[in-house]
Amino acid sequence: MIIRQLIYISSLIASFVFFILYPPWISWYLHVILLLLIPLDLLLSLPGMLSKDILMYAPPVVEKGADAKLILTTIHMKSYPVRCVIAKLHVTGDDFSAIRRIRCPGERDERREVMIDTSRSGVSIFEIRRIWTVSLIGLFALPKKVKIKEAVLIMPQPVKPVNTMALQHGIQLKPKPGGGFSEDHDIREYIKGDPIRSIHWKLSAKFNSLVIREPLVPPPHSRLVHVMRWKNTAEREITLGRLRWVSDYLLKWQMPFYVKYERNTSISEIRQETDLSDFLRNVLIDSTIKLNTTNPPPSRFSWIFRVEAVDIDMEPEDETGTDVIDQEVKIW
């Protein structure tokens, strides 16, 4: 826009000099036409300049190193011509900040894509506080205050912690209380007091003794992954990478778990990958994000796996478990 203004001023000066040096009527008309471009540009563009706005979309979660794009879309209520819309984009992270001027087409629903830097994990916040709508010829720019903000969580790559042998392997099924139907079951001898409907008559006839089909279910889990506080971005990278590895490992074995951040009193249940991303967004971006609390945490945990940047990740527990209320006093 500045270049166009300079070109217009230069043309206006040149026409004035031409009018002084060559008095004939053609130089006068040329100078008048250039002067009329100012109100004409404003008159044609002002309705569109007043109606223009912009929308921004950013993916809430992306993988580190993946291709991700920020999308800016120009919108307006009325189809009046303008040249373009310029947005001042503020990009901030834990240890960096930048300002970019993005030029978006003036037509309705036109999109402009901006690549997101995913070379580091953590949070990138994109914010637009002001836009400028440029007139049709490019001589004017009308500013407008806006409040548009998007946060992108860049998931870390899994980093294997030490003492992984301390993690549980597989699921140990237990008899279903009260019996009933279950996809998994076991065969054992009949014990006095077992329900008659549980007797497996065909196998009982084969072995010439009463046997029952006992339904098995996984026990209510009481596993806790405790995320320790990090001191800088390097420690945060290691800590979150180890948390990602532990989460992927436990979910692979279909072992849901609870997770707690040292600086946060709330405990969240992780049953799927989206639960972990919600937990990280809650810790790193917005503490008001609703976490998975379908199953309230138990009063005691069977084991606690500590995730931090140093090479001590497992906190040994006795077989009786650890009381949630006394954890901070007894362990940390």
C-alpha positions in Angstrom: 0.0 0.0 0.0 2.8 2.4 0.8 4.3 1.8 -2.7 1.0 2.7 -4.3 0.7 5.8 -2.3 4.3 6.9 -3.3 3.4 6.2 -6.9 0.3 8.2 -6.7 2.1 11.2 -5.0 4.8 11.0 -7.6 2.2 11.0 -10.4 0.4 13.9 -8.8 3.6 16.0 -8.6 4.5 15.1 -12.2 1.0 16.2 -13.4 1.4 19.5 -11.5 4.8 20.1 -13.1 3.3 19.2 -16.5 0.5 21.6 -15.9 2.9 24.4 -15.1 5.2 23.8 -18.0 2.5 23.0 -20.6 -0.6 25.2 -19.9 -2.9 23.6 -22.6 -6.1 22.1 -21.3 -5.0 18.5 -21.5 -2.5 19.0 -18.6 -5.2 20.6 -16.5 -7.6 17.7 -17.1 -4.9 15.2 -16.3 -4.2 17.0 -13.0 -7.9 17.2 -12.0 -8.4 13.5 -12.8 -5.5 12.5 -10.5 -7.0 14.7 -7.8 -10.4 13.1 -8.1 -8.9 9.6 -7.6 -8.8 10.3 -3.9 -12.5 10.8 -3.2 -13.4 8.3 -5.9 -11.3 5.6 -4.3 -12.7 6.4 -0.9 -16.3 6.5 -2.2 -16.1 3.2 -4.0 -14.3 1.3 -1.3 -15.7 2.7 2.0 -18.8 0.4 2.2 -16.7 -2.7 1.6 -14.0 -1.4 4.0 -16.6 -1.0 6.8 -18.0 -4.5 6.3 -14.8 -6.6 6.0 -13.8 -9.0 8.8 -11.5 -12.0 9.1 -11.7 -15.4 10.7 -8.8 -17.6 11.8 -8.6 -21.4 12.3 -5.7 -23.4 13.8 -5.6 -27.1 14.5 -5.8 -27.6 18.3 -3.2 -30.4 18.3 -0.5 -31.3 15.9 2.5 -33.6 16.0 6.0 -32.3 16.3 7.6 -32.0 12.9 4.3 -32.5 11.0 2.9 -30.1 8.4 0.3 -27.8 9.9 -1.3 -24.7 8.5 -3.0 -21.6 10.0 -6.0 -20.6 7.9 -7.2 -17.0 7.6 -10.6 -16.4 5.8 -11.9 -13.1 4.7 -15.6 -12.5 5.3 -18.0 -9.6 4.7 -21.7 -8.9 4.9 -22.0 -7.0 1.6 -20.3 -7.5 -1.8 -18.4 -4.2 -2.1 -15.0 -4.1 -3.7 -11.8 -3.7 -1.7 -8.2 -4.5 -2.6 -7.2 -6.7 0.3 -7.2 -7.1 4.1 -3.9 -7.0 6.0 -3.8 -8.7 9.4 -1.1 -8.2 12.0 -0.4 -11.7 13.4 1.3 -12.1 16.8 3.0 -15.5 17.3 4.2 -16.3 20.8 5.6 -19.4 22.5 7.4 -20.3 25.7 10.7 -18.8 24.5 10.0 -16.9 21.3 7.7 -14.2 19.9 7.2 -12.8 16.4 5.0 -10.4 14.5 3.9 -11.0 10.9 1.8 -9.0 8.5 -0.4 -11.3 6.4 -2.1 -10.0 3.3 -5.5 -11.7 2.6 -7.5 -11.4 -0.6 -10.5 -9.0 -0.4 -13.0 -11.4 -1.9 -15.5 -13.2 0.3 -14.5 -16.6 1.7 -11.0 -16.3 0.3 -8.4 -18.2 2.3 -4.8 -17.6 3.1 -2.7 -20.4 4.5 0.2 -19.8 6.8 2.6 -22.6 7.8 2.9 -23.3 11.5 6.4 -23.9 12.9 6.3 -27.4 14.5 10.0 -27.9 15.1 9.6 -27.6 18.8 7.0 -29.1 21.1 4.8 -27.0 23.5 2.3 -24.3 22.8 2.2 -21.7 20.0 -0.4 -18.9 20.4 -1.6 -17.0 17.3 -3.4 -13.7 18.0 -4.8 -11.0 15.7 -5.5 -7.7 17.4 -5.9 -5.3 14.4 -6.6 -5.6 10.7 -6.5 -3.0 7.9 -8.9 -3.0 5.0 -7.2 -1.5 1.9 -9.2 0.5 -0.6 -9.7 -0.6 -4.2 -6.9 1.5 -5.7 -4.8 1.2 -2.6 -4.6 4.8 -1.4 -6.4 4.2 2.0 -6.3 1.6 4.7 -9.1 1.5 7.3 -7.9 0.0 10.7 -10.2 -2.2 12.8 -9.6 -3.7 16.2 -10.4 -7.4 16.5 -9.9 -10.1 19.2 -8.9 -13.4 17.5 -6.8 -15.9 19.4 -6.0 -19.6 18.7 -3.6 -21.9 20.6 -1.9 -24.9 19.0 -0.5 -27.7 21.1 2.5 -29.3 19.5 2.7 -32.8 20.8 6.3 -34.0 21.7 7.9 -37.1 20.2 7.9 -40.1 22.6 11.1 -40.3 24.7 11.6 -43.6 26.5 12.3 -43.1 30.2 14.5 -45.2 32.5 13.1 -48.0 34.7 10.5 -49.0 32.1 10.7 -52.5 33.5 8.8 -51.3 36.5 5.7 -50.7 34.3 3.0 -53.3 34.4 2.7 -55.6 31.4 -0.7 -56.8 30.2 -3.9 -56.9 32.2 -4.6 -59.3 35.0 -8.2 -60.3 34.9 -10.2 -61.0 38.1 -13.5 -62.8 38.7 -16.5 -60.6 38.1 -18.3 -59.8 41.3 -21.8 -61.3 41.3 -21.1 -63.3 38.2 -23.0 -62.7 35.0 -21.9 -62.3 31.3 -18.4 -61.5 30.3 -16.4 -62.0 27.1 -13.5 -63.4 29.1 -13.9 -66.4 31.4 -12.1 -69.2 33.2 -12.9 -72.8 34.1 -12.5 -74.0 37.7 -13.9 -76.6 40.0 -17.3 -76.0 41.7 -17.2 -74.6 45.2 -20.0 -74.8 47.6 -22.0 -71.6 47.3 -21.4 -71.0 43.6 -24.6 -70.3 41.6 -26.1 -73.3 39.9 -26.5 -71.3 36.6 -22.7 -71.0 36.3 -22.1 -74.8 36.1 -20.8 -75.9 32.7 -22.7 -79.1 32.3 -20.9 -80.4 29.2 -17.5 -80.1 30.8 -18.8 -81.4 34.1 -20.0 -84.6 32.3 -16.7 -84.9 30.5 -14.5 -84.6 33.7 -17.0 -86.4 35.9 -17.0 -83.5 38.4 -18.7 -80.2 38.6 -17.0 -77.3 37.0 -18.2 -73.7 36.5 -17.5 -71.1 33.9 -16.4 -68.0 35.9 -16.6 -64.6 34.2 -13.5 -62.5 34.3 -13.2 -58.7 34.1 -10.2 -56.3 34.5 -10.0 -54.9 38.0 -10.6 -51.2 38.5 -7.3 -49.5 37.7 -5.4 -47.6 40.3 -2.3 -46.4 38.3 -1.0 -42.9 38.6 1.6 -41.1 36.4 2.9 -38.1 38.3 4.4 -35.4 36.1 7.1 -33.4 38.0 7.7 -29.7 37.4 10.2 -28.7 34.8 12.6 -25.7 35.2 13.2 -24.7 31.5 12.1 -25.5 28.0 14.8 -28.3 27.7 13.5 -30.1 30.7 9.9 -29.6 29.5 10.8 -31.2 26.2 12.2 -34.3 28.0 9.4 -34.5 30.5 6.6 -34.3 28.0 8.3 -36.7 25.7 8.6 -39.3 28.5 5.0 -38.7 29.4 4.0 -39.3 25.8 6.0 -42.6 25.8 4.5 -43.9 29.0 1.0 -42.9 27.9 1.4 -44.7 24.5 2.8 -47.7 26.2 0.0 -48.1 28.8 -2.8 -47.4 26.2 -1.2 -49.9 23.9 -1.7 -52.6 26.6 -5.2 -51.2 27.2 -4.3 -50.0 30.7 -6.0 -46.7 31.5 -4.3 -44.6 34.1 -4.6 -41.3 36.0 -2.2 -38.4 35.5 -1.3 -35.5 37.8 0.9 -32.5 37.3 2.9 -31.4 40.3 1.7 -27.8 40.1 -2.0 -28.8 39.7 -4.2 -30.4 42.3 -6.6 -32.0 39.8 -6.2 -35.6 38.6 -7.3 -36.6 35.1 -8.0 -40.1 33.8 -6.4 -41.1 30.5 -8.3 -43.7 28.5 -7.4 -42.6 25.0 -5.0 -40.3 23.2 -7.3 -37.3 23.2 -7.5 -37.4 27.0 -3.7 -36.8 27.1 -3.9 -33.9 24.7 -6.7 -32.4 26.8 -4.5 -32.8 29.9 -1.5 -31.1 28.2 -3.7 -28.2 26.9 -5.1 -27.8 30.5 -1.6 -27.6 31.9 0.1 -25.5 29.2 -2.7 -23.3 27.8 -5.9 -23.1 29.7 -6.7 -24.5 33.1 -10.4 -24.2 32.4 -10.4 -27.0 29.8 -12.6 -29.8 30.9 -10.7 -33.0 31.7 -11.9 -36.6 31.7 -13.3 -37.3 35.1 -15.7 -40.1 34.2 -14.2 -42.3 36.9 -13.2 -40.5 40.1 -9.6 -41.3 41.2 -9.3 -44.0 44.0 -8.3 -43.1 47.5 -5.2 -45.2 47.2 -3.0 -46.1 44.2 -1.4 -49.5 43.6 1.7 -47.9 42.0 2.9 -44.5 41.0 5.2 -43.8 38.0 7.0 -40.5 38.2 7.9 -38.7 35.0 10.6 -35.9 35.1 13.7 -34.8 33.3 16.2 -36.5 35.5 16.8 -40.2 35.3 14.7 -41.3 38.3 11.2 -42.1 37.1 9.9 -44.9 39.4 8.7 -44.3 42.9 8.5 -47.7 44.6 5.3 -48.4 46.5 4.4 -51.1 49.0 1.7 -53.6 48.1 -0.9 -51.8 50.2 -0.8 -48.7 48.0 -0.4 -45.0 48.8 -3.1 -42.8 50.1 -3.8 -39.9 47.8 -4.1 -37.4 50.6 -0.7 -38.3 52.1 1.2 -38.5 48.8 2.7 -35.1 48.9 3.9 -35.6 52.4 5.2 -39.2 52.2 6.7 -39.3 48.7 7.3 -35.8 47.3 
